[in-house]
Amino acid sequence: MQSIGIFGGAFDPIHIGHLRTAFELMTALNLNAVHFVPSAIPPHKHRPQAGGDIRLRMINAAIQGQAGFVADERELNRPGPSYSVDTLASLRQEYPDDALCLLIGMDAFLSMGEW
């Protein structure tokens, strides 16, 4: 069994705060991988300025060479709003025996009551 961190967000753009948070949590929680999941249509925020393809390329460039970091485009490929519950259900189907850990940024944490 593996432990997988799921780090969703607009990543518009991805920055050192995202990368440092992911690395620190990967280390502290002994995660085997962290999936960066850019949202297509954030339900609780304004639409990202950069398109999904550009944000995905920025993520790939930012995580290049970091073992265990994965760019995950499932929300970009799904129509409609990007709800975390749908993403987690999709990941559970793909990784039925692995532990999934939802990682969120401070902005998402502070607005969690609106989810």
RAPEGI-V183550 format. One record per residue. N is the residue number from 1. RES is the residue in three letters. SS is DSSP state (H for helix, E for strand, L for the rest). PSI is psi as a letter, one per 40 degrees, with the letter a starting at -180 (NA if undefined). OMEGA is omega in radians with two decimals (999 if undefined). Layout:
n & res & ss & psi & omega
N & RES & SS & PSI & OMEGA
N & RES & SS & PSI & OMEGA
This chain:
n & res & ss & psi & omega
1 & MET & L & h & 3.08
2 & GLN & L & i & 3.02
3 & SER & E & h & -3.05
4 & ILE & E & h & 3.03
5 & GLY & E & h & 3.12
6 & ILE & E & h & -3.07
7 & PHE & E & g & 3.14
8 & GLY & E & i & 3.09
9 & GLY & E & i & 3.10
10 & ALA & L & d & -3.08
11 & PHE & L & f & -3.04
12 & ASP & L & g & 0.04
13 & PRO & L & i & 2.96
14 & ILE & L & i & -3.10
15 & HIS & L & i & -3.06
16 & ILE & H & d & 3.09
17 & GLY & H & d & 3.08
18 & HIS & H & d & -3.07
19 & LEU & H & d & -3.14
20 & ARG & H & d & 3.10
21 & THR & H & d & -3.13
22 & ALA & H & d & -3.13
23 & PHE & H & d & -3.13
24 & GLU & H & d & 3.14
25 & LEU & H & d & 3.09
26 & MET & H & d & 3.14
27 & THR & H & d & -3.06
28 & ALA & H & d & -3.08
29 & LEU & L & e & -3.14
30 & ASN & L & f & 3.13
31 & LEU & L & i & 3.07
32 & ASN & L & d & -3.10
33 & ALA & E & i & 2.97
34 & VAL & E & h & 3.08
35 & HIS & E & h & 3.02
36 & PHE & E & h & -3.03
37 & VAL & E & g & 3.11
38 & PRO & E & h & -3.13
39 & SER & L & i & 3.06
40 & ALA & L & d & -3.14
41 & ILE & L & g & 3.14
42 & PRO & L & h & -3.08
43 & PRO & L & e & -3.05
44 & HIS & L & e & -3.12
45 & LYS & L & i & 3.00
46 & HIS & L & i & 3.07
47 & ARG & L & i & 3.09
48 & PRO & L & i & 3.10
49 & GLN & L & d & 3.13
50 & ALA & L & i & 3.10
51 & GLY & L & i & -3.11
52 & GLY & H & d & -3.13
53 & ASP & H & d & 3.12
54 & ILE & H & d & 3.13
55 & ARG & H & d & 3.09
56 & LEU & H & d & 3.09
57 & ARG & H & d & 3.09
58 & MET & H & d & 3.11
59 & ILE & H & d & 3.14
60 & ASN & H & d & 3.11
61 & ALA & H & d & -3.09
62 & ALA & H & d & -3.06
63 & ILE & H & e & -3.12
64 & GLN & L & h & 3.10
65 & GLY & L & e & 3.12
66 & GLN & L & h & -3.12
67 & ALA & L & h & 3.08
68 & GLY & L & e & 3.10
69 & PHE & E & h & -3.05
70 & VAL & E & h & 2.99
71 & ALA & E & h & -3.04
72 & ASP & E & h & -3.01
73 & GLU & L & e & -3.04
74 & ARG & L & d & 3.13
75 & GLU & L & d & 3.11
76 & LEU & L & d & -3.11
77 & ASN & L & e & -3.10
78 & ARG & L & h & 3.12
79 & PRO & L & i & 3.07
80 & GLY & L & a & -3.13
81 & PRO & L & i & -3.12
82 & SER & L & g & 3.12
83 & TYR & L & h & -3.12
84 & SER & H & d & -3.12
85 & VAL & H & d & 3.10
86 & ASP & H & d & 3.13
87 & THR & H & d & 3.12
88 & LEU & H & d & 3.09
89 & ALA & H & d & 3.11
90 & SER & H & d & 3.12
91 & LEU & H & d & 3.12
92 & ARG & H & d & 3.08
93 & GLN & H & d & -3.10
94 & GLU & H & d & -3.09
95 & TYR & L & g & -3.01
96 & PRO & L & d & -3.07
97 & ASP & L & e & -3.08
98 & ASP & L & i & 3.07
99 & ALA & E & h & 3.11
100 & LEU & E & h & -3.12
101 & CYS & E & h & -3.13
102 & LEU & E & h & 3.10
103 & LEU & E & h & 3.13
104 & ILE & L & i & 3.09
105 & GLY & L & i & -3.11
106 & MET & H & d & 3.13
107 & ASP & H & d & 3.10
108 & ALA & H & d & 3.13
109 & PHE & H & d & -3.10
110 & LEU & H & d & 3.14
111 & SER & L & e & -3.07
112 & MET & H & d & 3.11
113 & GLY & H & e & 3.13
114 & GLU & H & e & -3.12
115 & TRP & L & NA & 999
